[in-house]
Amino acid sequence: MPKLKTKSGAKKRFKITGTGKVMYAQKGKRHGMIKRTKKQIRQLRGTEAMFKTDGERIKQYWLPNG
């Protein structure tokens, strides 16, 4: 069997922590900031941990070597 390659889009979007959780950036901060309130922009800072089952799916299909 050939080696599995990591999806390059997933490399840019997700990070796996030491305990195996999948971290991701919050949605809604790429463009169109002028429409959002200052409070919304503030609350979208930082990263969040994905739910366990969703994270397992990401690791299995898109980050097999992560």
C-alpha positions in Angstrom: 0.0 0.0 0.0 1.2 3.5 -0.7 1.7 5.9 2.1 -1.2 8.2 3.1 -0.7 11.9 2.4 -1.9 14.5 4.7 -4.5 16.9 3.1 -2.7 20.2 2.7 -5.9 22.1 3.4 -6.2 20.4 6.7 -2.6 21.1 7.6 -3.5 24.8 7.4 -6.8 24.6 9.3 -6.3 22.2 12.2 -3.7 21.5 14.9 -3.5 18.4 17.1 -2.6 19.0 20.7 -0.4 16.8 22.8 -3.5 15.1 24.4 -4.9 14.4 20.9 -7.6 17.1 20.7 -8.1 18.9 17.4 -7.9 22.7 17.6 -9.4 25.0 14.9 -9.8 28.7 14.3 -13.2 30.2 14.7 -15.3 30.8 11.6 -16.4 34.3 10.5 -13.2 36.3 10.6 -11.8 36.0 7.1 -13.5 39.0 5.5 -16.5 41.3 5.9 -15.4 42.6 9.3 -17.2 45.9 8.7 -20.6 44.1 9.0 -19.7 42.6 12.3 -20.0 44.4 15.7 -16.9 45.0 17.7 -18.2 42.5 20.3 -18.5 39.8 17.6 -15.0 40.4 16.4 -13.7 40.3 20.0 -15.5 37.0 20.7 -14.1 35.3 17.6 -10.5 35.6 18.8 -8.4 32.5 19.4 -9.0 28.8 18.7 -11.4 26.2 20.0 -11.2 22.5 20.6 -13.4 20.3 18.3 -15.9 17.9 19.6 -14.3 14.5 20.2 -16.1 12.5 17.5 -15.5 15.3 14.9 -11.9 15.5 15.8 -11.4 11.8 15.4 -12.9 12.0 11.9 -10.5 14.8 11.0 -7.5 12.8 12.3 -8.6 9.6 10.5 -9.3 11.0 7.0 -7.3 14.2 6.7 -4.4 14.1 9.2 -3.4 10.5 9.2 0.2 11.3 10.1 -0.6 14.1 12.6 
